[in-house]
Amino acid sequence: DQQVKQNSPSLSVQEGRISILNCDYTNSMFDYFLWYKKYPAEGPTFLISISSIKDKNEDGRFTVFLNKSAKHLSLHIVPSQPGDSAVYFCAATKGGFGGNQFYFGTGTSLTVIP
Amino acid sequence: DAGVIQSPRHEVTEMGQEVTLRCKPISGHDYLFWYRQTMMRGLELLIYFNNNVPIDDSGMPEDRFSAKMPNASFSTLKIQPSEPRDSAVYFCASSFLGGTREDTQYFGPGTRLTVL
């Protein structure tokens, strides 16, 4: 059963506008969340993360918001640039150091239109 | 560092043949993960190792799949016999848990497998 869900397979945004990618999870034991970015023919690369003790983490144009009560997180990209066009994966992991096992969503393909 | 290295990048084979995918993790990393990417399930964890020991293989779909890590710098994922439904992109990733929760996984470029 998919414990991390990304319900929007694709998203198109105009350059300069905000991109909002959403992710939902079902397991309340998850305490650390990550976003990965993937270009065609390449492996996913780490983008930004957030611990469950926070509700927001910002890194340049990228901000991740966490709503624990709703089991929901989102990635905001402002302003969006054509180079941001990629597939974005949300991932979650449980507490402890027992293996760092990540649970990934199915991905959202973002297209930023120049 | 060269990052995680996977070979081959592309593999086309016929149903029933044995397929072996290879991975070299980042030097010093003590965890290694094998994933399969499909449209329906996204990035699906197949198996992971810690210090060359398999920890969780519950994601391996069938007995046709097997994985080994004979040393810290090499791992293989084998499918025997292969079937068309095994067609997917297979990723290897490695990580180092240095005692913080800021660790992340570093992915290789993937192997695109096509079984005819």
Interface residues (C-beta under 8 A of the other chain):
Chain A: Q2 Q6 D31 Y32 L34 Y36 A41 E42 G43 P44 T45 F46 S49 S51 F89 A91 F97 G99 N100 Q101 F102 Y103 F104 G105 T106 G107
Chain B: V4 Y31 F33 Y35 M39 M40 R41 G42 L43 E44 L45 Y48 N50 I55 D56 F91 A93 S95 L97 G99 R101 E102 D103 T104 Q105 Y106 F107 G108 P109 G110
